Amino acid sequence: MTKKIIAFGGSSSRNSINKQLATYAAHQFKNVEIKILDLNDYEMPIFSVDKEKENGIHNLATDFYTKIGSADLLIISLAEHNGAYSSAFKNILDWTSRINGKVFQGKKMLLMATSPGARGGQSVLDIAKDRFPRHDAHLVGTFSLPSFYENFDETNGIINSDLKNELLEIVKTIDL
């Protein structure tokens, strides 16, 4: 049976560098089915208990939760907005956590971040490494790509050989 990877960037940018990184990482695995999610397909009203009480759980949150549950591996590359998650990702997480606080359903996760800056989204990565296991993520690897535009090319992916090798070594350790 073919293993399934669900990958996405934690940004609603149409040209998300994190979606590019997550897509690239997913394609480093062989003989897998890959589904790339776009956070724009999960745009919902800003979560509030009042909206939940009035309208119930949003159907897009249910769809997102179901997709997470269908994966053998999640690859998430988080955008860093003011040192934390993007509001688009946080809203999806908030809605989905109302279905089940264990949003990630025990799934293996390769957690990543990138940014144009030299820290490569390290602040949001640190937040997520602490938080996601509480949402039942099974972290099997983490990776930060600093200075995205200097280290990544749309055609060739990661062009810095040290960083590319670092990611490939992580990929090798992940048992699907």
Helices and strands as residue ranges (DSSP letters): E 3-10, H 17-26, E 32-36, G 39-42, H 49-55, H 59-69, E 73-78, H 87-97, E 108-114, H 122-131, G 132-135, E 138-145, H 148-151, E 152-153, E 157-158, H 161-173
